Amino acid sequence: MSYSRRMQPAIYILASQARGTLYVGVTSNLIQRVWQHKHNLAPGFTQRYDVHILVYFELHFTMLDAITREKQLKAGSRAKKVSLIEGMNPAWADLYAGLL
């Protein structure tokens, strides 16, 4: 899948810390959306609970695919989300810098 740094449907998981509070989101511009979370420009859950570390993401071809995947992840258990994260990012490192 080709990756455009600007517009690309994606799902993402943010964490407050390793194995901390998790947030699952969907966007058409991953870099911009995570930047908004990191700078507390996205009011709500992530701002209230200081959830700003990008620990997982998937790129999708269409927004519909991304939304479908987001719903699937949100409906799944926390254990499944943790397993998914640790399969790609066992150190729970912030992946945001690698996107820039």
C-alpha positions in Angstrom: 0.0 0.0 0.0 1.5 3.4 -0.9 1.7 5.8 1.9 1.0 9.5 1.4 2.1 11.6 4.3 -1.0 13.8 3.9 -4.3 12.1 3.1 -4.5 8.4 3.9 -7.3 6.7 5.8 -6.0 5.2 9.0 -6.9 3.8 12.4 -4.7 4.5 15.3 -4.3 3.6 19.0 -2.9 6.1 21.5 -1.8 5.3 25.0 -1.1 7.3 28.1 1.9 5.1 28.9 3.0 1.5 28.3 -0.1 -0.7 29.1 -1.9 2.5 30.2 -5.2 4.0 29.1 -5.9 3.4 25.4 -7.8 5.3 22.8 -8.8 4.0 19.3 -9.5 6.6 16.6 -9.9 7.0 12.8 -8.7 9.7 10.5 -7.9 10.6 7.0 -4.7 12.5 8.0 -2.7 10.5 10.7 0.1 13.0 11.1 -2.2 16.0 11.6 -4.6 14.1 13.9 -1.9 12.8 16.2 -0.3 16.2 16.3 -3.7 17.6 17.4 -3.9 15.0 20.2 -0.3 15.7 21.3 -1.1 19.4 21.6 -4.4 19.0 23.4 -6.3 20.4 20.4 -8.7 17.4 20.4 -11.0 18.0 23.3 -12.5 15.0 25.0 -11.1 11.7 26.2 -7.5 12.0 25.1 -7.1 15.5 26.5 -8.8 14.6 29.8 -6.8 11.4 30.4 -3.5 12.6 28.8 -3.5 9.9 26.1 -0.9 11.1 23.5 1.5 8.3 22.6 0.9 6.8 19.2 1.5 3.1 19.8 -0.2 1.5 16.8 -1.7 2.4 13.5 -3.0 0.8 10.3 -3.3 2.5 6.9 -6.3 1.7 4.7 -7.3 2.2 1.1 -10.7 3.8 1.8 -12.3 5.7 4.7 -15.0 3.1 4.9 -12.4 0.3 5.4 -10.8 2.4 8.2 -14.1 3.1 9.9 -15.1 -0.6 9.7 -11.7 -1.5 11.3 -12.1 1.2 14.0 -15.5 -0.2 15.0 -14.0 -3.7 15.1 -11.2 -2.6 17.4 -13.5 -0.6 19.7 -15.8 -3.6 20.0 -12.9 -5.9 20.9 -11.5 -6.5 24.4 -8.6 -4.5 25.9 -6.5 -7.7 25.9 -6.9 -7.9 22.1 -5.8 -4.3 21.7 -2.8 -4.9 23.9 -1.9 -8.0 21.9 -2.2 -6.1 18.7 0.1 -3.3 20.0 2.7 -5.6 21.4 2.8 -7.6 18.2 3.9 -4.5 16.2 5.4 -2.3 19.0 6.5 -4.5 22.0 8.3 -1.5 23.6 5.2 0.7 23.4 7.4 3.3 21.7 5.9 6.5 20.4 5.6 5.9 16.6 4.8 9.5 15.7 8.3 10.6 15.0 8.7 7.8 12.4 5.8 9.3 10.4 7.4 12.7 9.9 
